[in-house]
Every structure is written in C-alpha cells, then in structure tokens.
Amino acid sequence: MPAKFEFGCLPTAIGSMSHFDPEAACSLILKCLPDIPAWPQLPNRSSKESMYIQFSEGFPGIVTGGDKIHVEPSANFETALGQIYMDCEANDFSKYGVSAEYAAGLHAFVAKAKKPEIVKGQIIGPITWGLTVTDQDGRALLYDETLAEVMAKFLRLKASWQENALREISSNTITFVDEPYLTSLGSAFVAIPNERVTTLLEEVFKGIKGVKGVHCCGNTDWPVLLNTTIDILSFDAYNYASSFSIYPNEVKSFLARGGTIAWGIVPNSEEALAKESLSSLYDRLGEAMAPFTRNGIKFKQIIRQGLITPSCGLANLSLEAASQVLELTAKLSDSLRRKYTV
C-alpha cells in the first residue's frame, strides 16, 4: 500500500473494546468496519491486555503485577539488551511475538477475518511505555538514555512482528503507535526535549513497512507529530478540535505530502454519546474541519485524505455503548462518502 493512499473517510477503530470474549469483539468489528477492521485489545479480559502490559512480553527483566510494570535486571541483563540491538540490525523479529495470553483479540482476529483489503493494528508508543515502565527505584525508563533507546528498538521489533502477522490476512496494513502520554509534552512533569520524542518515535516507525500513524487522545504539540514520517495523525476531534485547528499551515503541509487525518469524532463517553446523533456528529465534524478550509485547504481534500474513528478506545463502555459507537462511526463515514466520494 503506498504512503499516499487516499482513504476517503473510511471508518476504523482505535483498538480497545469492552468485551471479554475475543470472538464477539472480532465479530462486531468485522460487521461494522469491514473496509478497515482493527484487531481488538481486551483489557477487561485480563490485565495482560492492558496497553501498558500487552507489548511487554519478552522484554529483559520485565516484572508485572496487576497494572504495575517494572524492570528488575537479571544476571544476563546486559547480554539480553545487546541481543535486541543485534536483532534490530538483522531485522529478526521472530522472537518478539505477542502471544494469545497477552492479545487474544489479535489471534482471534487473524483466524476470523476473511481477507479484508486493509487491516489495522496498534502498538503502544515509546513515550507512553517509557513513562509507564519503571526501574527498581520507581524511575521511568524514559529517563534512562540507554534503556529508552533499547525500549524503542524492542517496540520496533514488536511492531514488525505484528505487521507480519496481519499480512497473513491482508497485504495492506495500517499500524497506529498509541501515545496518550504525549499530552504531557512541555509540562513540568515530563521534561523530554522534542528532538528526543521524535528520535524514539522514528525508531519504532522503522519497524513498520506499511502505513504508519500516531494516535494521541488529548492535546499535544501537534507540529512535533506532523513533522515526523507518519502517514496518519489520529486525534480526538470530539474534544480537541480547537487545539488542533491552530496549526493550519502544518496540517496543510502534512496533507500536501500525502498524509491522512483520522478524525476521532464519535465520543467514547456514554454521557457524551447519549447527547449525540448521526446528524449532530456530522455537524460537529464539519465544524472541526472548517478552520482548515478557511486557510486554503480544499474540503474535498480533507475528505479524501481522512479517516473516521471513535475519539479513543472503547474499553470503558458497556457492550451496548461500544456497539453504538462503532455503528455511528460506520454510518457517519457512509454519509460523508455518499455525499463527497461516491
């Protein structure tokens, strides 16, 4: 799939679902999002499917307990870290799989999906993972230069393995690098230079041959992401459209090089969902896109180079509400496509 693939506001999902049953989660996704289905993360099923733990399997010295995750160096710790470097050099991702114990939804999805044209996967990003995983003293790995580098290489290999697994069912893949902690950039709590953020992200991107994107479900320094090598920027357009709209020139440049904006316009809050309808979300999306058309970006270009998604994951919703979100996402996409692309 070329980087300049035009999705025409097709719908897809962010990743997490509220289900315990991977088969049921896959069935719903494949029904609602047949064009670009995404494998479901199921954190309610097991703490091992939390996005913070799901991709930790196999990292040297990793210890998990409940939702906590830290590293305890063993006798061969340095050797194990060195092996990650060597495996990156050789592009050998064979040892970096994600088992069904950690991702039942991924394995069920690969078995169940019937050769869709495009499939979507997701992996935790190095900034979020680096701020979540700590050393024995409780210090985030991101602040250890050596461990931060090897951690990004580890996630690069995990991303390669996942993409290769998804290519069993489709030659066209999208992989989102999920970075909720990017909302902390520039704050007093996360003193990480933008250049370091970019370097760590780009290391993970090296493991993705297909279309690659970043998803951030809050406000962040959007130009930092728009200026990376990503093909898709995914954001919570329901809650943060105004903060995104103040960068029209950067968005224009991103679209000019073939980038795609994933508009997370369907809310993942049951309270917000109860107030919305297909019509109101259609209008809200138009309002989110309007500032860019006033700055010289053609509306049809935004549609051509767009995706429609929920604002973020759906793990905290009831099963009924999660289904409603995916149905609204699909219907909103269909309305846009019927009017502007068909």
C-alpha positions as CSV (number, residue, x, y, z in Angstrom):
1,M,0.0,0.0,0.0
2,P,1.6,3.4,-1.0
3,A,2.0,6.0,1.7
4,K,-0.2,8.4,-0.3
5,F,-3.2,6.0,-0.1
6,E,-6.4,8.1,0.0
7,F,-9.0,6.6,2.4
8,G,-11.9,8.8,1.6
9,C,-13.1,8.9,5.2
10,L,-13.5,5.2,5.6
11,P,-14.2,4.1,9.2
12,T,-11.9,2.2,11.5
13,A,-11.3,1.8,15.3
14,I,-8.6,2.8,17.7
15,G,-8.2,-0.6,19.4
16,S,-9.6,-1.4,22.8
17,M,-13.0,-2.9,23.2
18,S,-15.1,-3.6,26.3
19,H,-15.6,-7.3,25.5
20,F,-14.3,-10.3,27.5
21,D,-14.9,-12.6,24.5
22,P,-12.5,-12.1,21.7
23,E,-14.7,-13.8,19.1
24,A,-17.6,-11.5,20.0
25,A,-15.4,-8.4,19.8
26,C,-14.0,-9.5,16.4
27,S,-17.5,-10.2,15.0
28,L,-18.7,-6.7,15.9
29,I,-15.7,-5.0,14.4
30,L,-15.8,-7.1,11.2
31,K,-19.6,-6.3,10.9
32,C,-19.3,-2.6,11.5
33,L,-15.9,-1.9,10.0
34,P,-15.5,-4.3,7.1
35,D,-13.3,-2.0,5.0
36,I,-10.6,-1.4,7.6
37,P,-11.2,-3.7,10.6
38,A,-8.9,-3.4,13.6
39,W,-8.0,-6.2,16.0
40,P,-9.5,-5.7,19.4
41,Q,-7.5,-5.1,22.6
42,L,-9.4,-6.6,25.6
43,P,-8.1,-5.0,28.8
44,N,-11.2,-6.1,30.7
45,R,-10.5,-9.7,29.9
46,S,-7.0,-9.6,31.5
47,S,-4.5,-7.1,32.9
48,K,-2.1,-8.6,30.4
49,E,-4.2,-7.0,27.7
50,S,-3.7,-3.5,29.1
51,M,-1.9,-1.5,26.5
52,Y,0.8,-0.8,29.0
53,I,1.5,-4.5,29.6
54,Q,0.4,-6.1,26.3
55,F,3.6,-5.4,24.5
56,S,6.0,-6.0,27.4
57,E,6.2,-9.8,26.8
58,G,9.8,-10.8,26.4
59,F,11.5,-7.5,27.5
60,P,14.5,-8.3,29.6
61,G,13.9,-8.3,33.4
62,I,10.2,-7.3,33.0
63,V,8.0,-7.8,36.0
64,T,4.3,-7.2,36.1
65,G,1.8,-7.2,38.9
66,G,-1.7,-6.1,38.4
67,D,-1.4,-2.9,36.4
68,K,2.1,-2.2,37.6
69,I,5.1,-2.9,35.4
70,H,8.9,-2.6,36.2
71,V,12.3,-3.9,35.2
72,E,14.5,-6.0,37.5
73,P,17.9,-6.6,35.9
74,S,19.0,-10.2,36.0
75,A,22.5,-11.7,35.7
76,N,22.4,-11.7,31.9
77,F,20.5,-8.4,31.6
78,E,23.2,-6.6,29.6
79,T,23.5,-9.5,27.2
80,A,19.8,-9.6,26.7
81,L,19.7,-5.9,25.9
82,G,22.5,-6.3,23.4
83,Q,20.6,-9.1,21.7
84,I,17.8,-6.6,21.0
85,Y,20.3,-4.3,19.2
86,M,21.5,-7.3,17.1
87,D,18.0,-8.4,16.2
88,C,17.2,-4.9,15.0
89,E,20.3,-4.9,12.9
90,A,19.3,-8.2,11.4
91,N,15.6,-7.3,11.2
92,D,14.9,-10.5,13.1
93,F,11.5,-10.1,14.8
94,S,10.7,-13.8,15.1
95,K,11.3,-13.8,18.9
96,Y,9.2,-10.8,19.5
97,G,5.7,-12.1,19.1
98,V,2.6,-11.3,21.2
99,S,1.0,-14.5,22.5
100,A,-2.7,-15.2,22.8
101,E,-2.3,-14.8,26.5
102,Y,-1.4,-11.1,26.0
103,A,-3.5,-10.5,22.9
104,A,-6.4,-12.9,22.5
105,G,-8.1,-10.4,20.2
106,L,-5.2,-10.3,17.8
107,H,-5.1,-14.1,17.4
108,A,-8.8,-14.4,17.1
109,F,-8.9,-11.6,14.5
110,V,-6.2,-13.2,12.3
111,A,-8.1,-16.5,12.4
112,K,-11.5,-14.9,11.8
113,A,-11.0,-12.1,9.3
114,K,-11.7,-13.1,5.7
115,K,-9.1,-11.3,3.6
116,P,-10.1,-7.7,4.0
117,E,-8.5,-5.2,1.7
118,I,-6.9,-3.3,4.6
119,V,-6.3,-4.2,8.2
120,K,-5.3,-2.1,11.2
121,G,-3.2,-2.9,14.2
122,Q,-1.8,-0.8,17.0
123,I,1.1,-0.8,19.5
124,I,1.9,1.3,22.5
125,G,4.4,4.1,21.7
126,P,7.8,4.6,23.3
127,I,7.0,7.7,25.1
128,T,3.9,6.3,26.8
129,W,5.6,2.9,27.5
130,G,8.8,4.7,28.7
131,L,6.8,6.7,31.2
132,T,4.8,3.8,32.4
133,V,7.6,1.2,32.9
134,T,10.0,1.9,35.8
135,D,13.2,0.6,37.1
136,Q,13.6,-0.9,40.6
137,D,13.7,2.5,42.2
138,G,10.5,3.7,40.5
139,R,12.2,5.9,37.9
140,A,10.6,5.8,34.5
141,L,12.7,4.1,31.8
142,L,12.3,7.1,29.5
143,Y,14.8,9.0,31.7
144,D,17.5,6.4,31.3
145,E,19.1,7.1,27.9
146,T,20.3,3.6,27.3
147,L,17.1,1.8,28.4
148,A,14.9,4.3,26.5
149,E,16.8,3.5,23.3
150,V,16.7,-0.3,23.7
151,M,13.0,0.0,24.7
152,A,12.2,1.8,21.4
153,K,14.1,-0.9,19.5
154,F,12.2,-3.6,21.3
155,L,8.8,-1.9,20.3
156,R,10.2,-1.6,16.7
157,L,10.6,-5.4,16.6
158,K,7.2,-6.0,18.2
159,A,5.6,-3.7,15.6
160,S,7.4,-5.7,12.8
161,W,6.1,-9.0,14.2
162,Q,2.6,-7.7,14.5
163,E,2.6,-6.3,11.0
164,N,3.9,-9.6,9.6
165,A,1.1,-11.4,11.5
166,L,-1.6,-9.1,10.0
167,R,-0.2,-9.7,6.5
168,E,-1.4,-13.2,6.7
169,I,-4.8,-11.8,6.1
170,S,-4.1,-8.7,4.1
171,S,-1.1,-7.3,2.2
172,N,-2.3,-3.7,3.1
173,T,-1.7,-2.8,6.7
174,I,-2.0,0.2,9.0
175,T,-0.3,0.4,12.3
176,F,-1.1,3.1,14.9
177,V,1.5,3.9,17.5
178,D,-0.6,4.8,20.5
179,E,0.8,7.7,22.6
180,P,-1.7,9.0,25.2
181,Y,1.2,10.4,27.3
182,L,2.1,12.8,24.6
183,T,-0.4,15.1,26.2
184,S,2.3,15.7,28.9
185,L,4.8,17.1,26.4
186,G,6.1,20.5,27.5
187,S,4.7,20.2,31.1
188,A,6.7,20.4,34.3
189,F,6.1,16.7,34.8
190,V,7.7,15.5,31.6
191,A,10.9,17.2,30.7
192,I,11.6,15.5,27.4
193,P,13.0,17.5,24.5
194,N,11.0,17.4,21.3
195,E,14.0,16.0,19.4
196,R,14.2,13.0,21.8
197,V,10.5,12.4,21.3
198,T,11.0,12.4,17.5
199,T,14.0,10.1,17.7
200,L,12.3,7.5,19.8
201,L,9.1,7.5,17.7
202,E,11.1,7.2,14.4
203,E,12.9,4.2,15.9
204,V,9.6,2.4,16.3
205,F,8.4,3.6,12.8
206,K,11.4,1.8,11.3
207,G,9.7,-1.5,12.1
208,I,6.6,-0.6,10.1
209,K,6.7,-1.1,6.3
210,G,3.0,-0.4,5.7
211,V,1.1,2.7,6.6
212,K,2.0,4.1,10.0
213,G,0.2,6.5,12.2
214,V,0.2,8.0,15.7
215,H,-2.9,8.2,17.9
216,C,-3.0,10.8,20.7
217,C,-6.3,11.2,22.6
218,G,-5.6,14.5,24.2
219,N,-3.9,17.9,23.4
220,T,-0.3,17.8,22.5
221,D,2.3,19.7,20.4
222,W,0.8,18.7,17.1
223,P,3.6,20.1,14.8
224,V,6.1,17.6,16.5
225,L,4.0,14.7,15.2
226,L,3.0,16.3,11.9
227,N,6.7,16.7,11.1
228,T,7.6,13.1,11.7
229,T,7.5,10.4,8.9
230,I,3.9,9.3,9.9
231,D,1.3,8.8,7.2
232,I,-1.7,9.2,9.6
233,L,-2.3,11.5,12.5
234,S,-5.2,10.2,14.7
235,F,-6.7,12.6,17.3
236,D,-9.7,13.1,19.5
237,A,-11.6,15.5,17.2
238,Y,-14.6,15.4,19.5
239,N,-12.9,17.1,22.4
240,Y,-9.7,18.7,21.0
241,A,-10.6,20.0,17.5
242,S,-9.9,23.6,18.6
243,S,-6.4,22.9,19.8
244,F,-5.6,21.1,16.5
245,S,-7.1,23.9,14.4
246,I,-4.4,26.4,15.4
247,Y,-1.9,24.7,13.2
248,P,-3.4,25.1,9.7
249,N,-0.1,25.6,7.9
250,E,1.4,22.4,9.4
251,V,-1.7,20.4,8.6
252,K,-1.7,21.8,5.0
253,S,2.0,20.7,4.6
254,F,1.1,17.3,6.1
255,L,-1.7,16.8,3.6
256,A,0.4,18.1,0.8
257,R,2.9,15.3,1.3
258,G,0.0,12.7,1.2
259,G,-0.8,12.5,4.9
260,T,-4.1,11.4,6.4
261,I,-6.0,12.8,9.3
262,A,-8.1,10.3,11.4
263,W,-10.9,12.3,12.8
264,G,-11.9,10.8,16.2
265,I,-15.3,12.4,16.2
266,V,-17.5,9.8,17.8
267,P,-17.2,10.1,21.6
268,N,-16.2,7.2,23.8
269,S,-18.0,8.5,26.8
270,E,-21.5,7.2,27.5
271,E,-22.6,10.5,28.8
272,A,-21.5,12.3,25.7
273,L,-22.8,9.6,23.5
274,A,-26.3,10.0,24.9
275,K,-26.4,13.6,23.7
276,E,-25.3,12.9,20.2
277,S,-26.9,11.6,17.0
278,L,-25.7,10.9,13.5
279,S,-26.8,14.4,12.5
280,S,-25.2,16.2,15.4
281,L,-21.9,14.4,14.8
282,Y,-22.0,15.2,11.1
283,D,-22.3,18.9,12.1
284,R,-19.7,18.7,14.7
285,L,-17.2,17.1,12.3
286,G,-17.9,19.9,9.8
287,E,-17.1,22.5,12.5
288,A,-13.9,20.7,13.3
289,M,-12.8,20.7,9.6
290,A,-14.0,24.3,8.8
291,P,-10.9,26.2,10.2
292,F,-8.7,24.4,7.7
293,T,-10.9,25.2,4.7
294,R,-10.7,28.8,5.7
295,N,-7.0,28.6,5.5
296,G,-6.8,27.3,1.9
297,I,-7.3,23.6,2.3
298,K,-10.0,22.2,0.0
299,F,-12.8,20.4,1.8
300,K,-12.7,17.6,-0.6
301,Q,-9.0,17.1,0.0
302,I,-9.7,16.8,3.7
303,I,-12.4,14.2,3.0
304,R,-10.2,12.3,0.5
305,Q,-7.3,12.2,3.0
306,G,-9.4,11.4,6.0
307,L,-10.5,8.5,8.2
308,I,-13.4,8.5,10.7
309,T,-12.9,6.9,14.1
310,P,-14.1,6.9,17.6
311,S,-12.4,9.5,19.8
312,C,-10.4,6.8,21.6
313,G,-10.6,3.2,22.7
314,L,-13.9,1.7,23.9
315,A,-12.8,-0.4,26.9
316,N,-14.7,1.7,29.5
317,L,-18.1,1.4,27.8
318,S,-20.8,-1.1,28.2
319,L,-21.1,-3.6,25.4
320,E,-24.2,-1.9,24.1
321,A,-22.5,1.5,24.0
322,A,-19.4,0.1,22.3
323,S,-21.6,-1.3,19.6
324,Q,-23.4,2.0,19.3
325,V,-20.1,3.9,18.8
326,L,-18.9,1.6,16.0
327,E,-22.3,1.8,14.3
328,L,-22.3,5.6,14.5
329,T,-18.7,5.6,13.2
330,A,-19.7,3.5,10.2
331,K,-22.9,5.5,9.5
332,L,-21.1,8.8,9.7
333,S,-18.5,7.6,7.3
334,D,-21.1,6.3,4.9
335,S,-23.0,9.6,4.9
336,L,-19.8,11.5,4.1
337,R,-18.7,9.1,1.4
338,R,-22.1,9.1,-0.3
339,K,-22.1,12.9,-0.5
340,Y,-18.5,13.6,-1.4
341,T,-16.7,10.5,-2.8
342,V,-19.2,8.2,-4.5
